[in-house]
Amino acid sequence: MKTIKIIKIKNKLKKLINNASFSLPQDVVDSLENALASEKNIMAKKILSLIIENSKAALTNKIPLCQDCGTVYVELIIGKNTCIEMFDDIENAINTTVAETYKKSYLRKSIVDDPLFERKNTSTNTPVIISYGVAESEGLEIKVYLKGGGSDNCSYLFMLNPSATPEEIITIVKDLVIKNVTKSCPPVIIGIGIGGSASKVSELALRAAFRKVGTYNPDKRYSELENKILKEVNSTGIGPAGLGGSTTALAVNIEYAPCHIASMPCAVFFLCHSVRRASAKISFPLRS
């Protein structure tokens, strides 16, 4: 068993938060550039160009990709034979690191302590939403997702009839896009979760939304459904910023899980074009 010190986790987390805030992932940049090359709508081409220009300015000047610096999600994937020093203090360490980084990097703090009554800003952008996973490899992988309020407000949960068909899901997603996508700063990435439970399916949709653009569900049935939904969404003509064009979404990603025989949970999450994610692994030295 090998131990990873909390200070290493804190230092890595600081870098990941800044990376996610200032640097648009290359797969998203590539997707935007491909969309720019294929777009016919003049206004859509102009907006896509501005989005790409914004990403370059953010990276060069170390300023946020978006003024809404998001809710912070941190996922720790713990490998085999891996121990975290002072694990009982890990969540406090993560929250402290996020607060310090948001202050030092001049990132907007957007979290309120009470959701219904006082709604007082915590002034630290904490608490962080923390989750855990396991892996066969050794070491620790840290994943950071930053999700803005506009796209998060366009999150939907359905408990469908178990007899629901792929065509029904296509219709549901397309209808949500027509009614709501302009609130999420299109072009968007659409994450869809199917199965699990009412709570689990939202986690699946979030994971799908942050999946790398250009990767597909390994199950051919679901990858075909991803492509069908993307085609239907882009056929709406809503386009970038909702001003017309054939690029309403850059990708549709689906994650699924087994579910109860009486249920078919389905969650749909929109992710704006400022996709903010970063990950890194703390590995042990290779054995000699």
FENUR-V722231 format. One record per backbone hydrogen bond with DSSP energy under -0.5 kcal/mol. NH is the residue of the N-H (numbers start at 1). CO is the residue of the C=O. If there is no record, write none. Layout:
BEGIN
nh=NH co=CO
nh=NH co=CO
END
This chain:
BEGIN
nh=2 co=81
nh=4 co=83
nh=5 co=3
nh=8 co=5
nh=9 co=5
nh=10 co=6
nh=11 co=7
nh=12 co=8
nh=13 co=9
nh=14 co=10
nh=15 co=11
nh=16 co=12
nh=17 co=13
nh=18 co=14
nh=19 co=15
nh=20 co=16
nh=21 co=17
nh=22 co=18
nh=23 co=19
nh=24 co=22
nh=25 co=275
nh=28 co=25
nh=29 co=25
nh=30 co=26
nh=31 co=27
nh=32 co=28
nh=33 co=29
nh=34 co=30
nh=35 co=31
nh=36 co=32
nh=37 co=33
nh=38 co=34
nh=39 co=35
nh=45 co=41
nh=46 co=42
nh=47 co=43
nh=48 co=44
nh=49 co=45
nh=50 co=46
nh=51 co=47
nh=52 co=48
nh=53 co=49
nh=54 co=50
nh=55 co=51
nh=56 co=52
nh=57 co=53
nh=58 co=54
nh=59 co=55
nh=60 co=56
nh=61 co=57
nh=62 co=58
nh=63 co=58
nh=65 co=21
nh=69 co=67
nh=71 co=147
nh=73 co=71
nh=73 co=145
nh=74 co=129
nh=75 co=143
nh=76 co=131
nh=77 co=75
nh=77 co=141
nh=78 co=76
nh=78 co=133
nh=79 co=77
nh=79 co=139
nh=80 co=135
nh=80 co=137
nh=82 co=79
nh=83 co=2
nh=85 co=4
nh=85 co=83
nh=87 co=84
nh=89 co=86
nh=90 co=87
nh=93 co=89
nh=94 co=90
nh=95 co=91
nh=96 co=92
nh=97 co=93
nh=98 co=94
nh=99 co=95
nh=100 co=96
nh=101 co=97
nh=102 co=98
nh=103 co=99
nh=104 co=100
nh=105 co=101
nh=106 co=103
nh=107 co=102
nh=110 co=108
nh=113 co=120
nh=119 co=114
nh=122 co=111
nh=129 co=72
nh=130 co=128
nh=131 co=74
nh=133 co=76
nh=135 co=78
nh=140 co=282
nh=141 co=77
nh=142 co=280
nh=143 co=75
nh=144 co=278
nh=145 co=73
nh=146 co=276
nh=147 co=71
nh=148 co=146
nh=152 co=148
nh=153 co=149
nh=154 co=151
nh=155 co=153
nh=156 co=268
nh=158 co=266
nh=160 co=158
nh=160 co=264
nh=164 co=161
nh=169 co=165
nh=170 co=166
nh=171 co=167
nh=172 co=168
nh=173 co=169
nh=174 co=170
nh=175 co=171
nh=176 co=172
nh=177 co=173
nh=178 co=174
nh=179 co=175
nh=180 co=176
nh=181 co=177
nh=183 co=180
nh=184 co=181
nh=185 co=182
nh=188 co=248
nh=189 co=271
nh=190 co=251
nh=191 co=189
nh=191 co=269
nh=192 co=190
nh=192 co=253
nh=193 co=267
nh=194 co=255
nh=195 co=265
nh=196 co=257
nh=196 co=258
nh=197 co=195
nh=201 co=197
nh=202 co=198
nh=203 co=199
nh=204 co=200
nh=205 co=201
nh=206 co=202
nh=207 co=203
nh=208 co=204
nh=209 co=205
nh=210 co=206
nh=211 co=208
nh=215 co=212
nh=220 co=218
nh=222 co=219
nh=223 co=219
nh=224 co=220
nh=225 co=221
nh=226 co=222
nh=227 co=223
nh=228 co=224
nh=229 co=225
nh=230 co=226
nh=231 co=227
nh=232 co=228
nh=233 co=229
nh=234 co=230
nh=235 co=231
nh=236 co=233
nh=237 co=234
nh=241 co=186
nh=242 co=239
nh=243 co=240
nh=244 co=238
nh=245 co=237
nh=250 co=188
nh=251 co=188
nh=253 co=190
nh=255 co=192
nh=257 co=194
nh=260 co=196
nh=263 co=260
nh=264 co=160
nh=266 co=158
nh=267 co=193
nh=268 co=156
nh=269 co=191
nh=270 co=151
nh=270 co=154
nh=271 co=189
nh=273 co=185
nh=275 co=273
nh=276 co=146
nh=276 co=274
nh=277 co=275
nh=278 co=144
nh=280 co=142
nh=282 co=140
nh=283 co=281
END
